[in-house]
Amino acid sequence: MSRPEVFAALRRDLAFLLDEVLDVGALRSTGAFSQFDADDFGTLVDAAIEAAAKLFAPCAEVLDAEEPAMRPDGSVCVPDELATALNAYIEGGYLGAALPEDVGGMGLPYVIAQAMYAAFFAANAPAAAYPMLTAAAANVLRAFGTDAQKATFLRPMVEGRYFGTMVLSEPEAGSSLADLRTRAIPQADGTYHIVGNKMWISGGEHDLSENIVHLVLARIEGAPAGIKGISMFLVPKRRVNPDGTLGPLNGVTLTGLNHKMGYRGTINTALAFGADAPCVGTLVGTEHRGMATMFHMMNEARTGVGLGATMMGYAGYRVSLEYARERVQGRHPDRRGADEPAVPILEHADVRRMLLTQKVYVEGGLGLGLYCAKLIDEHATATDAETKEALDDLLAVLTPIAKAWPSEFGPRANDLAIQVLGGAGYTRDWPLERYYRDNRLNPIHEGTNGIQGLDLLGRKVTAHQGRAFRRLLAAIRASIGRFESVEALQELTTALDGAVGLVAETTMKLGAAAMGGNVRLFLANATEYLHMLGHVVIAWMWLEQAGTAAARMDQASEDDRAFLEGKLHAARFFTRYELPRIERQAALLQRLDDTALTMPAGAF
């Protein structure tokens, strides 16, 4: 299949979600986005889709085959095609799409920027990771940086002259950031010398930009132990002179590259700070509040990971769908005569099952990613504290789901895409095996999915006596109320209403265990809880899409009717095939099952 067909389908899906389901045009009525005309959002998204297809997609195979390598001088060699693609991305202004114009950005709503990023993720996620991390780092500086830090680093980052990273993990600590050992030694001039080793740093060393801005977690000497003693520091690869010119290297040494199963185009590094020369950093935000500052970037990265996982699954779905339309093999089971012509494999029920499963995973995940992005825009434009608090709550409880659910089920979609092609899907003649390898990273990075489950159940659902959780259920019930009188949607609304009740009941029983002091048992099956609530949220996203499709059906053209019927049929499929999975999960959670928790270590 030709790659442009992926992007033609994406253009239509994005237009449906943005214009009709989410009504992003309404954002133009706020002062923040009133400078945009009615057609601007769609025009800009279409331009990004075209750029992704022409600039990013062609080099994806090269980046996979020619992974980064260390040169003898400790620098990194990457394919020239990566620099070409990223330079074109920067020249198009996409890196600063959602950043304000006064720092060099486009000033677009975040939801439109995410729609743009979706196209680049579908084309070449490993290449898209560099600007995504840079934009997230720039947002941290906007929120917490000093005037001097902003003046020196912010505009060069938005302009793509400097790239950004997040530097958290250490070889012996991993995700347990409370155990990190990297030290920040105060200096007389107010700076700090950073000393320590970091691991798993995406984009940690390259020549793709003039400079690299590392946002590093470290512990100021004498700080409290654990999470409360962590601070964040801005550590450039090269020091920057007062006039903005680049100074000498800053004591950040590449000690190794991690050779990955997939996602190879994104360099992943081990770095030493202050090992061979002084490494100077400046404090970002407040002392000992580094985790809160980092989560400003981490949460943006997590929603980006979820979107990336969705789009890799989406690209695989479209490839397998086109293959199923073209591949002629086999006959209908009731028409097996020798003179019966063979049919496209799309005619076979099990192939349709695999395609529908992919469709509900990736188009449901895309709806969730864009919905969360629109919540960020609504929060930015809200004028009263009560509305902002409600939006904060929704975003808090949805963020671990928006990261983990797509990164769990996006790779499952890729697995099914391979299966649709059979043996061909397992070969490098098709991109599906690469999508699968690339997507397999997403359940791991920016906090493994197990951590997301712990965060969802252990923090977000229980915070403020369950206030955010109750607001989420209220939002879902509001959608049910809007659509329950539509005959075509009654099966969906009835099933979703029952699922909401089951989730609420399950959460209460788990909460009782926590209040009784049995915290380990309360959290033992947190990942199952995340999958359960995630399926309910995706069913909600499908109800919204189906409700929009049903309202448009009578006035639609013949071509549009097929598209809208696809949305309605997919929503029914998710309701019948996927949503019932939560019943088993709820039963396991409600009985406080301890099978995994109590397995003796020696019995494995």
C-alpha positions as CSV (number, residue, x, y, z in Angstrom):
1,M,0.0,0.0,0.0
2,S,1.1,3.6,-0.6
3,R,1.8,5.6,2.6
4,P,-0.3,8.6,1.4
5,E,-3.4,6.5,2.1
6,V,-2.6,6.5,5.8
7,F,-2.5,10.3,5.8
8,A,-5.7,10.7,3.7
9,A,-7.5,8.6,6.3
10,L,-6.0,10.6,9.1
11,R,-7.0,13.9,7.5
12,R,-10.6,12.7,7.6
13,D,-10.5,11.3,11.1
14,L,-8.9,14.5,12.5
15,A,-11.4,16.7,10.8
16,F,-14.3,14.7,12.3
17,L,-12.8,14.7,15.8
18,L,-11.7,18.4,15.8
19,D,-14.6,20.0,13.9
20,E,-17.5,17.9,14.9
21,V,-16.9,15.9,18.1
22,L,-14.8,18.5,19.9
23,D,-15.9,21.7,18.2
24,V,-12.5,23.2,18.4
25,G,-13.7,26.2,16.4
26,A,-15.4,27.4,19.6
27,L,-11.9,28.1,21.1
28,R,-11.7,31.1,18.7
29,S,-14.3,32.9,20.7
30,T,-11.8,33.2,23.6
31,G,-9.3,36.0,23.6
32,A,-6.4,33.6,23.5
33,F,-7.2,32.4,20.0
34,S,-9.4,35.1,18.5
35,Q,-6.6,36.0,16.0
36,F,-7.3,32.8,14.0
37,D,-9.9,32.7,11.1
38,A,-12.5,30.0,10.8
39,D,-10.4,27.9,8.3
40,D,-7.0,28.4,9.9
41,F,-7.1,25.3,12.2
42,G,-8.0,22.9,9.4
43,T,-5.5,24.5,7.0
44,L,-2.7,24.2,9.5
45,V,-3.5,20.6,10.4
46,D,-3.7,19.7,6.7
47,A,-0.3,21.3,6.1
48,A,1.2,19.3,9.0
49,I,-0.2,16.1,7.5
50,E,1.3,16.9,4.1
51,A,4.7,17.7,5.7
52,A,4.6,14.5,7.8
53,A,3.9,12.4,4.7
54,K,6.6,14.1,2.6
55,L,9.4,14.8,5.1
56,F,9.1,12.3,8.0
57,A,7.7,9.1,6.5
58,P,10.4,8.6,3.8
59,C,13.2,8.4,6.3
60,A,11.6,6.1,8.9
61,E,13.0,2.9,7.5
62,V,16.5,4.4,7.3
63,L,16.4,5.5,10.9
64,D,15.4,2.0,11.9
65,A,18.1,0.3,9.9
66,E,21.0,2.7,10.7
67,E,20.8,3.2,14.5
68,P,22.9,5.9,16.1
69,A,26.6,5.0,16.8
70,M,29.3,6.6,18.9
71,R,32.3,8.1,17.2
72,P,35.8,7.8,18.7
73,D,35.6,11.3,20.1
74,G,32.4,10.5,22.1
75,S,30.0,12.2,19.8
76,V,27.1,10.5,18.0
77,C,26.6,9.7,14.3
78,V,23.0,9.7,13.0
79,P,21.7,9.4,9.4
80,D,21.7,12.6,7.5
81,E,18.0,12.0,6.7
82,L,17.1,12.7,10.4
83,A,18.7,16.1,10.3
84,T,17.0,17.0,7.0
85,A,13.6,16.0,8.4
86,L,14.0,17.8,11.6
87,N,15.2,21.0,9.9
88,A,12.2,21.0,7.7
89,Y,10.0,20.5,10.8
90,I,11.6,23.4,12.5
91,E,11.4,25.6,9.4
92,G,7.7,24.9,9.3
93,G,7.2,26.3,12.8
94,Y,5.8,23.0,14.2
95,L,8.0,22.8,17.2
96,G,6.5,26.0,18.6
97,A,3.0,25.3,17.4
98,A,1.3,25.6,20.9
99,L,3.8,28.1,22.3
100,P,3.0,31.8,22.5
101,E,4.0,34.2,19.7
102,D,6.0,36.3,22.1
103,V,8.6,33.5,22.4
104,G,8.5,32.6,18.7
105,G,5.7,30.1,18.6
106,M,2.5,30.0,16.6
107,G,0.2,30.5,19.6
108,L,-2.2,27.7,18.5
109,P,-4.5,25.8,20.8
110,Y,-2.8,22.8,22.3
111,V,-5.4,20.5,20.7
112,I,-4.5,21.7,17.2
113,A,-0.8,21.3,18.0
114,Q,-1.5,17.7,19.2
115,A,-3.4,17.0,16.0
116,M,-0.4,18.2,14.1
117,Y,1.9,16.0,16.2
118,A,-0.4,13.0,15.5
119,A,0.5,13.2,11.9
120,F,4.3,13.3,12.6
121,F,3.9,10.4,15.1
122,A,2.1,8.3,12.4
123,A,4.8,9.1,9.9
124,N,7.9,8.6,12.1
125,A,7.6,8.6,15.8
126,P,11.3,8.3,16.6
127,A,12.0,11.5,14.7
128,A,9.1,13.3,16.3
129,A,10.4,12.6,19.8
130,Y,13.1,15.3,19.6
131,P,10.8,18.3,19.0
132,M,8.2,16.8,21.4
133,L,10.7,16.7,24.3
134,T,12.0,20.1,23.4
135,A,8.6,21.7,23.4
136,A,7.8,20.1,26.8
137,A,11.1,21.4,28.2
138,A,10.4,24.9,26.9
139,N,7.0,24.8,28.7
140,V,8.8,24.0,31.9
141,L,11.0,27.0,31.5
142,R,8.0,29.2,30.7
143,A,6.3,28.1,33.9
144,F,9.3,27.9,36.3
145,G,12.4,29.4,34.8
146,T,14.1,32.5,36.0
147,D,14.1,35.6,33.8
148,A,17.7,34.9,33.0
149,Q,17.0,31.3,32.0
150,K,14.1,32.3,29.8
151,A,16.1,35.1,28.1
152,T,19.0,32.8,27.4
153,F,17.3,29.5,26.5
154,L,13.6,29.8,25.7
155,R,13.6,31.4,22.3
156,P,16.5,29.2,20.9
157,M,14.5,26.2,22.0
158,V,11.3,27.3,20.4
159,E,13.3,28.2,17.2
160,G,14.8,24.7,17.3
161,R,18.4,25.9,17.6
162,Y,18.6,24.2,21.1
163,F,16.9,20.9,21.8
164,G,15.7,19.8,25.2
165,T,15.7,16.6,27.3
166,M,14.4,15.4,30.6
167,V,17.1,13.7,32.8
168,L,15.6,11.6,35.6
169,S,16.7,8.0,35.8
170,E,20.0,6.7,37.1
171,P,21.6,3.3,36.6
172,E,20.8,2.0,40.1
173,A,17.6,3.9,40.7
174,G,15.5,3.5,37.5
175,S,12.0,4.7,38.2
176,S,12.6,4.9,41.9
177,L,13.5,8.6,41.8
178,A,13.6,8.8,45.6
179,D,16.8,6.9,45.4
180,L,18.7,9.1,43.0
181,R,22.2,10.0,43.9
182,T,23.2,12.8,41.5
183,R,24.5,15.8,43.6
184,A,24.2,19.5,43.2
185,I,27.0,21.3,44.9
186,P,26.2,25.0,45.6
187,Q,28.8,27.6,44.3
188,A,29.5,31.1,45.5
189,D,28.0,32.6,42.3
190,G,24.6,31.0,42.9
191,T,25.2,28.2,40.4
192,Y,25.6,24.5,41.2
193,H,28.1,21.9,40.1
194,I,26.2,18.8,39.1
195,V,27.9,15.4,39.7
196,G,26.3,12.0,38.9
197,N,25.4,9.5,36.3
198,K,22.1,9.3,34.4
199,M,20.6,6.6,32.2
200,W,17.9,6.2,29.6
201,I,18.1,9.8,28.4
202,S,16.4,10.2,25.1
203,G,18.1,12.8,22.8
204,G,20.9,13.1,25.3
205,E,23.7,13.6,22.8
206,H,23.7,14.5,19.1
207,D,24.7,17.2,16.6
208,L,21.1,17.9,15.4
209,S,21.0,21.2,17.2
210,E,23.5,23.9,18.3
211,N,23.0,23.0,22.0
212,I,21.1,20.6,24.2
213,V,19.3,21.9,27.3
214,H,19.1,19.1,29.9
215,L,16.6,19.4,32.7
216,V,18.3,17.4,35.4
217,L,16.9,16.0,38.7
218,A,19.6,16.1,41.5
219,R,19.8,16.5,45.2
220,I,21.4,19.6,46.7
221,E,24.0,18.6,49.3
222,G,22.3,18.4,52.7
223,A,18.8,18.1,51.2
224,P,16.3,15.7,52.8
225,A,16.3,12.1,51.7
226,G,13.7,10.8,49.3
227,I,11.4,12.6,46.9
228,K,11.2,15.7,49.1
229,G,14.9,16.4,48.7
230,I,15.0,16.5,44.9
231,S,15.5,19.7,42.9
232,M,15.6,20.5,39.1
233,F,18.5,22.1,37.3
234,L,19.1,23.5,33.8
235,V,22.3,22.0,32.5
236,P,23.3,22.9,28.9
237,K,25.6,20.8,26.9
238,R,27.5,23.9,26.1
239,R,27.7,26.9,28.4
240,V,26.1,30.1,26.9
241,N,28.0,33.4,27.1
242,P,26.2,36.6,28.3
243,D,25.9,37.8,24.7
244,G,24.1,34.5,23.7
245,T,27.0,33.0,21.9
246,L,28.0,29.4,22.7
247,G,30.8,28.8,25.2
248,P,32.8,25.7,26.1
249,L,31.5,22.2,26.7
250,N,29.9,21.9,30.1
251,G,31.1,18.7,31.6
252,V,28.3,16.5,30.2
253,T,29.9,13.3,28.9
254,L,28.4,10.6,26.8
255,T,29.3,7.2,28.4
256,G,27.3,4.9,26.2
257,L,24.3,4.4,23.9
258,N,21.5,2.0,24.6
259,H,20.8,-0.3,21.7
260,K,17.0,-0.7,21.5
261,M,14.6,-3.2,20.0
262,G,12.9,-0.4,18.2
263,Y,12.4,3.4,18.3
264,R,16.0,3.5,17.1
265,G,15.9,6.9,15.5
266,T,15.6,8.5,19.0
267,I,19.1,8.4,20.5
268,N,19.0,6.9,24.0
269,T,22.0,7.6,26.2
270,A,23.9,7.1,29.4
271,L,25.4,10.4,30.6
272,A,28.0,11.4,33.2
273,F,27.7,14.9,34.7
274,G,30.9,16.5,36.2
275,A,33.0,13.4,35.7
276,D,35.8,14.9,33.6
277,A,35.2,18.6,34.0
278,P,33.0,20.9,36.1
279,C,29.3,20.7,35.1
280,V,27.5,23.9,35.8
281,G,23.7,24.0,36.4
282,T,21.2,26.6,37.5
283,L,18.2,25.9,39.7
284,V,14.8,25.7,38.0
285,G,11.9,26.6,40.3
286,T,12.2,26.1,44.0
287,E,14.7,24.1,46.0
288,H,13.5,20.6,46.9
289,R,10.4,21.0,44.6
290,G,12.0,19.3,41.6
291,M,9.5,16.5,41.3
292,A,6.6,18.9,41.1
293,T,8.5,20.9,38.5
294,M,9.4,17.8,36.5
295,F,5.9,16.6,36.4
296,H,4.9,19.7,34.5
297,M,7.0,18.2,31.7
298,M,6.4,14.6,32.5
299,N,2.6,14.9,32.2
300,E,3.0,16.6,28.8
301,A,5.4,13.8,27.8
302,R,3.0,11.2,29.1
303,T,0.1,12.4,27.0
304,G,2.5,12.6,24.1
305,V,3.5,9.0,24.6
306,G,-0.1,8.0,24.6
307,L,-0.7,9.9,21.4
308,G,2.4,8.4,19.8
309,A,1.3,4.9,20.7
310,T,-2.1,5.6,19.2
311,M,-0.6,6.8,16.0
312,M,1.8,3.9,15.5
313,G,-1.3,1.7,16.0
314,Y,-3.2,3.8,13.6
315,A,-0.6,3.6,10.9
316,G,-0.5,-0.2,11.2
317,Y,-4.3,-0.4,11.1
318,R,-4.5,1.5,7.8
319,V,-1.7,-0.6,6.3
320,S,-3.4,-3.9,7.3
321,L,-6.9,-2.6,6.1
322,E,-5.6,-1.7,2.7
323,Y,-3.8,-5.1,2.5
324,A,-7.0,-6.9,3.4
325,R,-8.9,-5.0,0.6
326,E,-6.3,-6.0,-2.0
327,R,-5.2,-9.5,-0.9
328,V,-7.3,-12.2,-2.6
329,Q,-7.4,-15.5,-0.8
330,G,-10.0,-18.1,0.2
331,R,-13.7,-18.3,-0.3
332,H,-16.8,-17.8,1.8
333,P,-17.5,-21.0,3.9
334,D,-20.9,-21.5,2.2
335,R,-19.4,-21.0,-1.3
336,R,-16.5,-23.4,-1.6
337,G,-17.0,-24.8,-5.0
338,A,-14.0,-25.1,-7.3
339,D,-15.6,-22.6,-9.7
340,E,-16.2,-20.0,-7.0
341,P,-13.8,-17.0,-7.3
342,A,-11.5,-16.3,-4.4
343,V,-12.4,-13.2,-2.4
344,P,-10.4,-10.4,-0.7
345,I,-9.5,-11.4,2.8
346,L,-11.6,-8.4,4.1
347,E,-14.6,-10.7,3.3
348,H,-13.6,-13.1,6.1
349,A,-15.3,-12.6,9.4
350,D,-12.2,-13.1,11.5
351,V,-10.2,-10.6,9.5
352,R,-12.9,-8.1,10.0
353,R,-12.8,-8.9,13.8
354,M,-9.1,-8.1,13.8
355,L,-9.5,-4.9,11.8
356,L,-12.4,-3.7,13.9
357,T,-10.4,-4.4,17.1
358,Q,-7.6,-2.2,15.7
359,K,-10.1,0.5,14.7
360,V,-11.7,0.8,18.1
361,Y,-8.3,0.8,19.9
362,V,-6.7,3.5,17.7
363,E,-9.6,5.8,16.8
364,G,-10.8,5.6,20.4
365,G,-7.3,6.4,21.7
366,L,-7.0,9.3,19.3
367,G,-10.3,10.7,20.6
368,L,-9.0,10.5,24.1
369,G,-5.7,12.2,23.3
370,L,-7.4,15.1,21.6
371,Y,-10.0,15.4,24.3
372,C,-7.3,15.8,26.9
373,A,-5.6,18.4,24.8
374,K,-8.8,20.4,24.5
375,L,-9.2,20.3,28.3
376,I,-5.7,21.9,28.6
377,D,-6.9,24.7,26.3
378,E,-10.1,25.1,28.3
379,H,-8.1,25.4,31.4
380,A,-5.8,28.0,29.9
381,T,-8.8,30.1,28.8
382,A,-11.0,29.6,31.9
383,T,-11.6,32.8,33.9
384,D,-12.9,31.4,37.2
385,A,-11.2,29.3,39.8
386,E,-14.0,26.8,40.1
387,T,-13.8,25.9,36.4
388,K,-10.1,25.6,36.5
389,E,-10.3,23.3,39.5
390,A,-12.8,21.0,37.7
391,L,-10.6,20.9,34.6
392,D,-7.5,20.2,36.8
393,D,-9.3,17.3,38.3
394,L,-10.3,15.8,35.0
395,L,-6.8,16.1,33.6
396,A,-5.3,14.6,36.7
397,V,-7.4,11.5,36.6
398,L,-7.2,11.1,32.8
399,T,-3.5,11.6,32.3
400,P,-2.4,8.2,33.5
401,I,-5.1,6.6,31.4
402,A,-4.2,8.8,28.4
403,K,-0.6,7.5,28.7
404,A,-1.1,3.9,29.6
405,W,-4.3,2.8,27.8
406,P,-3.1,3.7,24.3
407,S,0.4,2.4,25.0
408,E,-1.1,-0.9,26.1
409,F,-3.6,-1.3,23.3
410,G,-1.7,0.5,20.5
411,P,0.9,-2.4,20.4
412,R,-2.0,-4.9,20.5
413,A,-3.4,-3.2,17.4
414,N,0.1,-3.5,15.8
415,D,0.1,-7.2,16.7
416,L,-3.2,-7.7,15.0
417,A,-2.1,-5.8,12.0
418,I,0.8,-8.3,11.6
419,Q,-1.7,-11.1,12.0
420,V,-3.9,-9.7,9.2
421,L,-1.0,-9.9,6.8
422,G,0.1,-13.3,8.0
423,G,3.6,-14.3,7.0
424,A,4.0,-11.1,5.1
425,G,3.4,-9.0,8.2
426,Y,6.3,-10.7,9.9
427,T,8.8,-9.6,7.2
428,R,10.6,-6.3,6.7
429,D,8.9,-6.0,3.4
430,W,6.1,-4.3,5.3
431,P,6.4,-1.6,8.0
432,L,4.3,-3.5,10.5
433,E,7.1,-5.3,12.4
434,R,8.8,-1.9,12.7
435,Y,5.7,-0.3,14.1
436,Y,5.3,-3.1,16.6
437,R,9.0,-2.8,17.7
438,D,8.7,1.0,18.0
439,N,5.4,0.9,19.8
440,R,6.7,-1.7,22.4
441,L,8.7,1.1,24.0
442,N,5.5,3.1,24.9
443,P,4.3,0.9,27.8
444,I,7.8,1.5,29.4
445,H,9.0,5.1,29.0
446,E,7.7,8.2,30.9
447,G,6.7,5.9,33.7
448,T,5.9,2.3,33.1
449,N,2.2,1.3,32.8
450,G,2.4,-0.3,36.2
451,I,3.5,3.0,37.7
452,Q,0.5,4.7,35.9
453,G,-1.8,2.2,37.5
454,L,-0.4,2.9,40.9
455,D,-0.6,6.7,40.3
456,L,-4.2,6.4,39.1
457,L,-5.6,4.3,41.9
458,G,-3.2,5.3,44.7
459,R,-3.2,9.1,44.1
460,K,-5.6,10.4,41.4
461,V,-8.7,8.5,42.3
462,T,-8.4,8.9,46.0
463,A,-7.2,12.6,46.1
464,H,-9.5,15.1,47.8
465,Q,-11.9,12.4,48.9
466,G,-12.3,11.1,45.4
467,R,-13.3,14.5,43.9
468,A,-11.5,14.0,40.5
469,F,-12.9,10.5,40.2
470,R,-16.4,11.7,40.9
471,R,-16.0,14.5,38.3
472,L,-14.9,12.0,35.7
473,L,-18.0,9.8,36.3
474,A,-20.2,12.9,36.2
475,A,-18.8,13.9,32.8
476,I,-19.4,10.4,31.4
477,R,-23.0,10.4,32.8
478,A,-23.6,13.8,31.2
479,S,-22.8,12.3,27.8
480,I,-25.0,9.3,28.6
481,G,-27.8,11.8,29.4
482,R,-27.3,13.6,26.1
483,F,-27.6,10.5,24.0
484,E,-29.8,8.1,25.8
485,S,-32.9,9.2,23.9
486,V,-31.3,8.4,20.5
487,E,-32.6,5.1,19.4
488,A,-29.4,4.1,17.6
489,L,-27.4,4.7,20.7
490,Q,-29.5,3.1,23.4
491,E,-27.4,-0.1,23.5
492,L,-24.3,2.0,24.0
493,T,-25.7,4.3,26.7
494,T,-27.3,1.4,28.6
495,A,-24.0,-0.6,28.6
496,L,-21.9,2.5,29.5
497,D,-24.3,3.5,32.3
498,G,-23.9,0.0,33.8
499,A,-20.1,0.1,33.4
500,V,-20.0,3.4,35.3
501,G,-22.0,2.0,38.1
502,L,-19.7,-1.1,38.3
503,V,-16.6,1.0,38.3
504,A,-18.0,3.2,41.1
505,E,-18.9,0.2,43.2
506,T,-15.5,-1.4,42.6
507,T,-13.7,1.8,43.6
508,M,-15.6,2.0,46.8
509,K,-14.7,-1.5,47.8
510,L,-11.0,-0.9,47.1
511,G,-11.2,2.4,49.0
512,A,-12.5,0.5,52.0
513,A,-9.5,-1.8,51.9
514,A,-7.2,1.2,51.8
515,M,-8.9,2.9,54.7
516,G,-8.6,-0.3,56.6
517,G,-4.8,0.0,56.3
518,N,-4.3,-2.8,53.8
519,V,-2.4,-0.7,51.3
520,R,-0.5,-3.5,49.6
521,L,-3.7,-5.4,48.8
522,F,-5.5,-2.1,47.8
523,L,-2.8,-1.5,45.1
524,A,-1.9,-5.1,44.2
525,N,-4.1,-5.1,41.1
526,A,-3.8,-1.4,40.2
527,T,-2.9,-2.2,36.6
528,E,-6.2,-4.2,36.2
529,Y,-8.0,-1.2,37.7
530,L,-6.3,1.1,35.1
531,H,-7.4,-1.2,32.3
532,M,-10.9,-1.4,33.6
533,L,-11.4,2.4,34.0
534,G,-9.5,2.9,30.7
535,H,-12.0,0.8,28.9
536,V,-14.9,2.7,30.4
537,V,-13.2,6.0,29.3
538,I,-12.7,4.7,25.7
539,A,-16.3,3.5,25.6
540,W,-17.2,7.1,26.5
541,M,-15.0,8.4,23.7
542,W,-16.8,6.1,21.3
543,L,-20.2,7.2,22.6
544,E,-19.2,10.8,21.8
545,Q,-18.1,9.8,18.3
546,A,-21.2,7.7,17.7
547,G,-23.5,10.4,18.9
548,T,-21.9,12.9,16.5
549,A,-22.1,10.4,13.6
550,A,-25.8,9.5,14.3
551,A,-26.7,13.2,14.3
552,R,-25.1,13.7,10.9
553,M,-26.3,10.6,9.2
554,D,-29.5,11.9,7.6
555,Q,-27.8,14.9,5.9
556,A,-24.7,13.0,4.9
557,S,-23.5,12.3,1.4
558,E,-23.1,8.7,0.3
559,D,-19.4,8.8,0.9
560,D,-19.8,10.4,4.3
561,R,-22.5,7.9,5.3
562,A,-20.0,5.1,4.9
563,F,-17.5,6.9,7.1
564,L,-20.2,7.7,9.7
565,E,-21.5,4.2,9.7
566,G,-18.0,3.0,10.4
567,K,-18.0,5.1,13.5
568,L,-21.4,3.7,14.6
569,H,-20.4,0.1,13.9
570,A,-17.1,0.5,15.7
571,A,-18.9,1.9,18.8
572,R,-21.2,-1.1,18.8
573,F,-18.2,-3.4,18.4
574,F,-16.4,-1.8,21.4
575,T,-19.6,-2.1,23.5
576,R,-20.2,-5.7,22.7
577,Y,-16.6,-7.1,22.4
578,E,-14.5,-4.9,24.6
579,L,-16.5,-3.2,27.3
580,P,-17.7,-6.6,28.9
581,R,-14.0,-7.3,29.8
582,I,-14.4,-5.0,32.8
583,E,-16.8,-7.4,34.4
584,R,-14.0,-9.9,35.0
585,Q,-11.7,-7.2,36.1
586,A,-14.3,-5.7,38.5
587,A,-14.9,-9.2,40.0
588,L,-11.2,-9.7,40.6
589,L,-10.7,-6.3,42.1
590,Q,-13.8,-6.5,44.3
591,R,-12.8,-9.7,45.9
592,L,-9.4,-8.1,46.7
593,D,-7.6,-11.0,45.0
594,D,-4.1,-11.5,46.4
595,T,-2.8,-14.3,44.0
596,A,0.0,-12.2,42.6
597,L,0.7,-10.5,45.9
598,T,1.2,-13.7,47.9
599,M,3.1,-15.8,45.4
600,P,6.2,-16.9,47.3
601,A,9.4,-15.5,45.8
602,G,11.0,-19.0,45.7
603,A,8.0,-20.5,43.9
604,F,8.5,-18.7,40.6
